[in-house]
Amino acid sequence: MNMFNNIAQGLEHSEQIVFKNLFTTERSKLNAISLKRAVVLPERIAISKTKIFVVKGEIDFNMEGKSYRLAMFDTFIIPLEEAYSIQAYNDTVFLVLTEH
């Protein structure tokens, strides 16, 4: 949990997206992302199996005119080939697991 505290502390000093690669293998990648309240992770498209795990705070996951509020301990499987963006509802840390 100390790693997440360090990421969250980095958030206090940044108005930008805080991004940390936690591990990468041939088949998967795990990243921690931290967003300050109202910061938006720009629109992107999932080209491989991707899951989000919220560790702290709340995010709004937006795609195709729909918005899903995800809170601490929520998970979400991102649909393949669909555009989405993520906005922090409050200061947040979440994990993104991508499998190839």
C-alpha positions in Angstrom: 0.0 0.0 0.0 3.0 2.3 0.5 3.4 2.4 -3.3 -0.1 3.8 -3.6 0.5 6.4 -0.9 3.6 7.6 -2.8 1.5 7.9 -6.0 -1.2 9.8 -4.1 1.4 12.1 -2.5 2.7 12.8 -6.0 -0.8 13.9 -6.9 -0.8 16.6 -4.2 2.0 18.4 -6.1 0.7 18.0 -9.7 -2.1 19.3 -11.7 -1.3 16.8 -14.4 -1.9 13.1 -14.8 0.5 11.0 -12.6 1.4 7.8 -14.4 3.5 4.9 -13.0 4.2 1.6 -14.7 4.1 -1.1 -11.9 5.0 -4.1 -14.1 5.2 -5.3 -17.6 5.4 -8.8 -19.0 5.1 -10.3 -22.5 1.3 -10.8 -21.9 0.2 -8.0 -19.6 1.0 -4.5 -18.2 -0.2 -2.9 -15.0 -0.2 0.9 -14.6 -1.2 3.1 -11.7 -2.8 6.4 -12.7 -3.6 9.3 -10.4 -5.8 12.2 -11.3 -6.6 15.4 -9.4 -10.2 16.4 -9.1 -11.7 17.3 -12.5 -8.6 16.3 -14.5 -9.5 14.3 -17.7 -7.6 11.4 -19.1 -8.1 12.2 -22.8 -10.2 10.0 -25.1 -8.6 6.8 -26.2 -9.6 3.4 -27.6 -8.9 0.0 -25.9 -7.2 -2.2 -28.5 -6.7 -5.1 -26.1 -8.4 -6.5 -23.0 -8.3 -3.8 -20.3 -9.7 -3.6 -16.8 -9.8 -0.6 -14.4 -9.6 -1.1 -10.6 -10.3 2.0 -8.5 -8.0 2.2 -5.5 -8.9 5.7 -4.1 -11.5 8.3 -4.9 -14.1 8.2 -7.7 -13.9 8.5 -11.5 -16.4 9.1 -14.2 -15.8 6.6 -17.0 -17.4 8.1 -20.2 -18.1 6.4 -23.5 -20.7 6.8 -26.3 -22.9 9.3 -24.4 -22.9 7.1 -21.2 -21.2 7.8 -18.0 -20.4 5.4 -15.2 -19.3 6.6 -11.7 -16.8 4.2 -10.3 -15.7 4.4 -6.6 -13.0 2.8 -4.4 -12.8 -1.0 -5.0 -15.0 -0.9 -8.2 -13.7 -2.6 -11.3 -14.7 -2.1 -14.9 -13.9 -4.0 -18.1 -13.4 -1.6 -20.9 -15.1 -2.7 -24.2 -12.7 -3.3 -27.1 -12.6 -0.8 -29.9 -14.8 1.8 -28.2 -13.7 5.3 -27.5 -13.7 6.3 -23.9 -12.3 9.0 -21.5 -12.0 9.2 -17.7 -12.5 12.2 -15.5 -11.7 12.4 -11.8 -14.7 13.2 -9.7 -12.3 13.8 -6.8 -8.6 13.0 -6.3 -8.2 9.5 -7.4 -5.8 6.6 -7.9 -6.8 3.7 -10.2 -5.0 0.7 -11.8 -5.2 -0.2 -15.4 -4.5 -3.9 -16.3 -3.9 -4.5 -20.0 -3.6 -8.0 -21.4 -2.2 -8.8 -24.8 
